[in-house]
Amino acid sequence: MPASRRPASRATFTFSGQIRPDSFAEFAAHRAARLSVALDTVALDATAARLRVAGAPDLLDAFEMAMSLGPADCLVREVERNDNDND
Protein backbone atom coordinates (compact mmCIF):
# COMPACT_ATOMS: atom_id res chain seq x y z
CA MET A 1 0.00 0.00 0.00
CA PRO A 2 1.45 3.44 -0.88
CA ALA A 3 2.61 5.59 2.05
CA SER A 4 -0.11 8.16 1.36
CA ARG A 5 -2.83 5.52 1.90
CA ARG A 6 -1.49 3.93 5.06
CA PRO A 7 -3.22 4.82 8.31
CA ALA A 8 -1.79 7.83 10.11
CA SER A 9 0.61 7.24 12.95
CA ARG A 10 1.90 9.58 15.63
CA ALA A 11 5.30 9.91 17.17
CA THR A 12 7.02 12.30 19.52
CA PHE A 13 10.68 12.95 18.79
CA THR A 14 13.21 14.53 21.10
CA PHE A 15 16.27 15.79 19.24
CA SER A 16 19.11 16.64 21.64
CA GLY A 17 22.36 18.44 20.96
CA GLN A 18 23.33 21.95 20.00
CA ILE A 19 20.07 23.47 18.80
CA ARG A 20 19.43 26.94 17.47
CA PRO A 21 15.71 27.18 18.25
CA ASP A 22 14.64 29.55 15.45
CA SER A 23 16.61 27.71 12.80
CA PHE A 24 15.49 24.27 14.01
CA ALA A 25 11.82 25.32 14.15
CA GLU A 26 11.94 26.73 10.62
CA PHE A 27 13.69 23.62 9.31
CA ALA A 28 11.16 21.32 11.03
CA ALA A 29 8.18 23.26 9.64
CA HIS A 30 9.64 23.15 6.14
CA ARG A 31 10.36 19.41 6.30
CA ALA A 32 6.92 18.64 7.76
CA ALA A 33 5.24 20.60 4.96
CA ARG A 34 7.33 18.87 2.27
CA LEU A 35 6.44 15.46 3.72
CA SER A 36 2.78 16.35 4.36
CA VAL A 37 2.92 15.46 8.04
CA ALA A 38 1.31 17.37 10.90
CA LEU A 39 3.76 19.03 13.27
CA ASP A 40 3.34 20.31 16.82
CA THR A 41 6.29 21.79 18.69
CA VAL A 42 6.06 20.63 22.31
CA ALA A 43 9.30 22.20 23.59
CA LEU A 44 12.30 23.87 22.01
CA ASP A 45 15.45 25.36 23.50
CA ALA A 46 19.22 25.45 22.93
CA THR A 47 19.73 21.84 24.02
CA ALA A 48 16.68 19.95 22.75
CA ALA A 49 13.62 20.03 20.54
CA ARG A 50 10.56 17.94 21.32
CA LEU A 51 8.28 17.58 18.31
CA ARG A 52 5.03 15.67 17.89
CA VAL A 53 4.37 14.50 14.34
CA ALA A 54 1.45 12.68 12.70
CA GLY A 55 1.27 11.13 9.26
CA ALA A 56 2.00 8.01 7.26
CA PRO A 57 4.56 5.75 9.01
CA ASP A 58 7.12 5.96 6.18
CA LEU A 59 6.87 9.75 6.22
CA LEU A 60 7.51 9.84 9.97
CA ASP A 61 10.67 7.83 9.31
CA ALA A 62 11.69 10.33 6.63
CA PHE A 63 11.02 13.24 9.00
CA GLU A 64 13.18 11.62 11.67
CA MET A 65 16.04 11.16 9.20
CA ALA A 66 15.82 14.73 7.90
CA MET A 67 15.73 16.22 11.39
CA SER A 68 18.61 14.02 12.54
CA LEU A 69 20.73 15.72 9.89
CA GLY A 70 19.14 19.01 10.88
CA PRO A 71 19.83 22.48 9.63
CA ALA A 72 23.49 23.32 9.00
CA ASP A 73 23.80 25.45 12.16
CA CYS A 74 22.54 22.73 14.53
CA LEU A 75 24.17 19.53 15.73
CA VAL A 76 21.82 16.70 16.66
CA ARG A 77 23.64 14.23 18.90
CA GLU A 78 20.75 12.02 20.00
CA VAL A 79 17.22 11.20 18.90
CA GLU A 80 14.56 9.65 21.11
CA ARG A 81 11.35 8.42 19.46
CA ASN A 82 8.09 7.46 21.13
CA ASP A 83 5.58 6.04 18.65
CA ASN A 84 1.87 6.74 19.02
CA ASP A 85 2.66 9.07 21.90
CA ASN A 86 -0.37 10.79 23.41
CA ASP A 87 1.28 13.22 25.83
Secondary structure, DSSP 8 states (H G I E B T S, - for coil): --GGGS--EEEEEEEEEE--HHHHHHHHHHHHHHHT-EEEEEEE-SSEEEEEEEE-HHHHHHHHHHHHH--TT-EEEEEEEEET---
